């Protein structure tokens, strides 16, 4: 197993998924987990740990000796496209829709930067679809999305569906899960440790990352009304720095600024500026009365996995308040383990918070159901699709060397550049001929003086523009003629191919297919 993210005592969702899956699989088959860092966690029996150096393909080589299957996070193929050429069955985990995350993450970037990032993401996605012999995703909704993409990539064929009608051997669902061990406190949490949070306060906890595709701002905006109704309420964001190499996010700083502006910071809204060690997360989680996770309405939300930190809400047996629109909200609603509110609606959020915090009996009932749900979502219950592939690895891809060159922004075609130049030339000509309406008087006067000065050369300029138009028309005409000749040649080739197929059928004593119009 290859992880693209840090795995260890402090890790985010990708590292958690890699670690927990490796631990669960090690109980069935000898497993090696390799990460871009030294893993500082004690492995269970059957699990070997290793590391590689990002950007150095040779650092992977020792771990492939004797491997019968390689399971890798699809994001790794961006920095290491050579992994696509491994002559071993490849299982690719696509649980994290990176391309949709980046649509939100780079929303405020320049157009050129967004275009380059999107091109890279599309190229990476295409490489992933071409590389895997089998794929994993985290929800049925994700699976539908990826089946559409696999169809377009030519990976769904008649032969494949003959042997795998529902395509579960090509792509199957392995959700995020939970450990079998119950949460146990090992040390202090927030109450009595963070100034301003007492033992009897109502504690609301945002336990997930403050990613830019999430919406902590709406939660902060809802807090004045909640604090007015329940002065003892305390909201804490776990806002530590990501332990890996994730880009800095703006959402946390924006939420903190808003809390300060509303007079809530360090009174009713707190930021815990340390990334919580994975093994110690229960110390804080078990103190919470209620968990909240909100998001804006966008594509990342619709196709996200049920996030690891949301699953932790069930693990410690606490109700949740979530934004609607993602698979986690569907789970909350179906299982009765919390409330769901419309995205970006502070009024609905404040009303739901007050309802849950005032009704201890409702929270108790939801907590019981959350514990029951957690028992069904243990990692050991979710790994069957991986074990099936390990036991019977089926090669569905073709070993074709893939492009390793980085994707660069696509330059405009020569014809497009020509047309833009002609457009600008024509625009300048009209501006010179007739000033735009509303032009200030002095600018208008300056333009008229310039017109008088260039009047002697106006005929030459007009003639030059006519020559440019004529050249453009000739170029376009030649391009059309060339395209027509190519299309005619292609039709002739298709006719020859049809004729050969008919002759071969006759030689075999079969009824030949009817001739096409091209023949």
Rosetta blueprint (number, residue, H / E / L):
1 X L
2 X E
3 X L
4 X L
5 X L
6 X L
7 X L
8 X L
9 X L
10 X L
11 X L
12 X L
13 X H
14 X H
15 X H
16 X H
17 X H
18 X H
19 X H
20 X H
21 X H
22 X H
23 X H
24 X H
25 X H
26 X H
27 X L
28 X L
29 X L
30 X L
31 X E
32 X E
33 X E
34 X E
35 X E
36 X L
37 X L
38 X L
39 X L
40 X L
41 X L
42 X L
43 X L
44 X L
45 X L
46 X L
47 X E
48 X E
49 X E
50 X E
51 X E
52 X L
53 X L
54 X L
55 X L
56 X L
57 X L
58 X H
59 X H
60 X H
61 X H
62 X H
63 X H
64 X H
65 X L
66 X L
67 X L
68 X L
69 X E
70 X E
71 X E
72 X E
73 X E
74 X L
75 X L
76 X H
77 X H
78 X H
79 X H
80 X L
81 X H
82 X H
83 X H
84 X H
85 X H
86 X L
87 X L
88 X L
89 X E
90 X E
91 X E
92 X E
93 X E
94 X L
95 X L
96 X L
97 X L
98 X H
99 X H
100 X H
101 X H
102 X H
103 X H
104 X H
105 X H
106 X L
107 X L
108 X L
109 X L
110 X L
111 X H
112 X H
113 X H
114 X H
115 X H
116 X H
117 X H
118 X H
119 X H
120 X H
121 X H
122 X H
123 X H
124 X H
125 X H
126 X H
127 X H
128 X H
129 X H
130 X H
131 X H
132 X L
133 X L
134 X E
135 X E
136 X E
137 X E
138 X L
139 X L
140 X H
141 X H
142 X H
143 X H
144 X H
145 X H
146 X H
147 X H
148 X H
149 X H
150 X H
151 X H
152 X H
153 X L
154 X L
155 X L
156 X L
157 X L
158 X H
159 X H
160 X H
161 X H
162 X H
163 X H
164 X L
165 X L
166 X L
167 X L
168 X L
169 X L
170 X L
171 X E
172 X E
173 X E
174 X L
175 X L
176 X L
177 X L
178 X E
179 X L
180 X L
181 X L
182 X L
183 X L
184 X L
185 X L
186 X L
187 X L
188 X L
189 X L
190 X L
191 X L
192 X L
193 X L
194 X L
195 X L
196 X L
197 X L
198 X L
199 X L
200 X L
201 X L
202 X E
203 X E
204 X E
205 X E
206 X E
207 X L
208 X L
209 X L
210 X L
211 X L
212 X L
213 X L
214 X E
215 X L
216 X H
217 X H
218 X H
219 X H
220 X H
221 X H
222 X H
223 X H
224 X H
225 X H
226 X H
227 X H
228 X H
229 X H
230 X L
231 X L
232 X L
233 X E
234 X E
235 X E
236 X E
237 X E
238 X E
239 X L
240 X L
241 X L
242 X L
243 X L
244 X L
245 X L
246 X L
247 X L
248 X L
249 X L
250 X L
251 X H
252 X H
253 X H
254 X H
255 X H
256 X H
257 X H
258 X H
259 X H
260 X H
261 X H
262 X L
263 X L
264 X L
265 X E
266 X L
267 X L
268 X L
269 X E
270 X E
271 X E
272 X E
273 X L
274 X L
275 X L
276 X L
277 X L
278 X H
279 X H
280 X H
281 X H
282 X H
283 X H
284 X H
285 X H
286 X L
287 X L
288 X L
289 X L
290 X E
291 X E
292 X E
293 X E
294 X L
295 X E
296 X L
297 X L
298 X L
299 X H
300 X H
301 X H
302 X H
303 X H
304 X L
305 X L
306 X L
307 X L
308 X H
309 X H
310 X H
311 X H
312 X H
313 X H
314 X H
315 X H
316 X L
317 X L
318 X L
319 X L
320 X E
321 X E
322 X E
323 X E
324 X L
325 X L
326 X L
327 X H
328 X H
329 X H
330 X H
331 X H
332 X H
333 X H
334 X H
335 X H
336 X L
337 X L
338 X E
339 X E
340 X E
341 X E
342 X L
343 X L
344 X L
345 X L
346 X H
347 X H
348 X H
349 X H
350 X H
351 X H
352 X H
353 X H
354 X H
355 X H
356 X H
357 X H
358 X H
359 X L
360 X H
361 X H
362 X H
363 X H
364 X H
365 X H
366 X H
367 X H
368 X H
369 X H
370 X H
371 X H
372 X H
373 X H
374 X H
375 X H
376 X H
377 X L
378 X E
379 X H
380 X H
381 X H
382 X L
383 X L
384 X H
385 X H
386 X H
387 X H
388 X H
389 X H
390 X H
391 X H
392 X L
393 X L
394 X L
395 X L
396 X L
397 X L
398 X L
399 X L
400 X L
401 X L
402 X L
403 X L
404 X L
405 X L
406 X L
407 X L
408 X L
409 X L
410 X L
411 X L
412 X L
413 X L
414 X H
415 X H
416 X H
417 X H
418 X H
419 X H
420 X H
421 X H
422 X H
423 X H
424 X H
425 X H
426 X H
427 X H
428 X H
429 X H
430 X H
431 X H
432 X H
433 X H
434 X L
435 X L
436 X L
437 X L
438 X L
439 X L
440 X L
441 X H
442 X H
443 X H
444 X H
445 X H
446 X H
447 X H
448 X H
449 X H
450 X H
451 X H
452 X H
453 X H
454 X H
455 X H
456 X H
457 X H
458 X H
459 X H
460 X H
461 X H
462 X H
463 X H
464 X H
465 X H
466 X H
467 X H
468 X H
469 X H
470 X H
471 X H
472 X H
473 X H
474 X H
475 X H
476 X H
477 X H
478 X H
479 X H
480 X H
481 X H
482 X H
483 X H
484 X H
485 X H
486 X H
487 X H
488 X H
489 X H
490 X H
491 X H
492 X H
493 X H
494 X H
495 X H
496 X H
497 X H
498 X H
499 X H
500 X H
501 X H
502 X H
503 X H
504 X H
505 X H
506 X H
507 X H
508 X L
509 X L
510 X L
511 X L
512 X L
513 X L
514 X L
515 X L
516 X L
517 X L
518 X L
519 X L
